[in-house]
Amino acid sequence: MSVYNAKYDGSYALVIGINKYVYSNPLHHAKNDAVEVARVLEEKFNFPKENIVSLLDEEATKERIWKEY
């Protein structure tokens, strides 16, 4: 039985989690989910930490998203 072993050392991730919205009801888990996704990418998929950018709540502005993208 073979096991698929992906290599993500050259991969990048932009992870966004927004709970607080100006014109909509707040979400309750988006921020925590984003933090967990970033952790899993690093710990389980071996993404280099410096290749993961997390933008949470007010950090996730249009300008910042484009900058990090």
N, C-alpha and C positions, 0 to 999 in steps of 0.2 A: 504494500500500500504506500503510495507516494503522498507526501505532504507538501502543499503549496507554501512556499516561503517567499513572500514578496519582499522586495528591498525598496525602502522609502528614503534612503539617505540623501537623495537629490530632490526630495519633494518639499513643498511648502504648503502651509495651511493658513488661511485667514478665517478665524472662528469668531462669529458675532453672536452675542446674546443680549437681547434687550428686554427688560421687564417693564421699564418706565417709558410710557409713550405720552406725548403731549395731547393728542387728539383721540385717544382710544383708551379703553380700560387697560389697566396694567396686567401683565402676565405674571405668573407665579414661579415658573421654573426655567424660563429661557436662559437666564444668566447662569444658574447652576448647571444646566445642561451643557452650555458652552464651555464652562470650566472643566467639566467632566470629559467632554469630547477632546479638548486640548490635552488633558492628562492621558487619556487612552492613546491618542496619537503618539505621544512621547514614550509612554511605558510599554504599550503592547505592540505598536507598529514601528517603534524605533525612529520616529521622526526626530531629527536634531532639534533640540529646544530652541535654538536661535532661528529655526525656520518656521516656528509657530508664532503667529501674532493673534492675540485675543483682544477684541474690542468689546467692552461691556458697558451697557447702558449709555450714559452721555458721552463716552469715548467714541461711540460708533456714529460719528457724524459723516455726512456725505464726503466731505473733504478728506477726512482721515481714512475712510474706506478706500477712496481712490488713491491716496498716497501709499497705503500699505499694499494695494493690489499691484 
